[in-house]
């Protein structure tokens, strides 16, 4: 599948593009915000396209045209203010969803946050971040796209183990998960039609990625 | 109608409770965040109820039970960060909408912002505020409530003139409007069934409130 990685220059995004490149069965394009981010991807033989989540739906539609899938790993991050969380994590994601709909991109994988769907389980210190993720997820669920919403626990930079635990119907315990494993799960979801229209929490665990996803 | 004014202690909210009190045909209750805000309203003979938009839907449901209408004039304001814009203006409004639905409160009047429905017309400097208002409005439109969304231009503290201009189908020019006139329009909408399921921009103009609303 021709897959656009949004937020490709982020930590999870870089893992995703790398894993897609290694897998070889998909054509991955990194959506980057500026030409300066190009070198990193070109040195790895990964194509890029320049676009900004602050752009209009119309402009983003042109970016996503011709793709089969979008992996949304973008976030304004903790270095900018909550105003950018609103504009990127919520409104940017929503514009991408609309752009995908009008451009006929059917598949949309979203990186959300652990228990973003349950207000009572939000981390009070970054509750505003959960608001943004929650509303973006709801927008995606209401869309006509074949979505998968991956809601990872605390993100860490340790190397991935490819061993995970997922929770969909039941709420699992809070935990951490390496960004590499989040990326691995996203790439696995792209290949697994049974993950469409699904939403699940993700922490590190002791189950193989394929096995865990098969139980969704 | 038994009407709950959410954000009653805000500038528009105070005008709304005052006008409802003067009109006399509705029972107005001011929703306030703390006991300290009580004196202002009690001195004017206006009932109060203490609740916080950071509370759960379940808790807010108990607050809104028995009301016929909600006028939502709350906003975290420019003194707090955009994190509170997310939590109050967006998530707080959404929780109130859900609470109204489960409690069987049918009528919901929302104070939004001029052209909140059109991204291309957002004020770039406070675009995050427009994101919050836009998503809250969308949430309300998708609800089963009889909504009216009032989208005022630049808010000023001048005394109201009761002369306005509204735009619904066509986009009108940008302008200002006094908070008192916004409150006057909200109270008029409460009495006018034809304003249900309507959304309109509002600036000061030269038309009487009733006449303008009749043209919706």
Interface residues (C-beta under 8 A of the other chain):
Chain A: X56 X57 X81 X82 X83 X84 X85 X86 X87 X90 X91 X94 X95 X119 X120 X127 X128 X131 X132 X134 X135
Chain B: X56 X57 X81 X82 X83 X84 X85 X86 X87 X90 X91 X94 X95 X119 X120 X127 X128 X131 X132 X134 X135
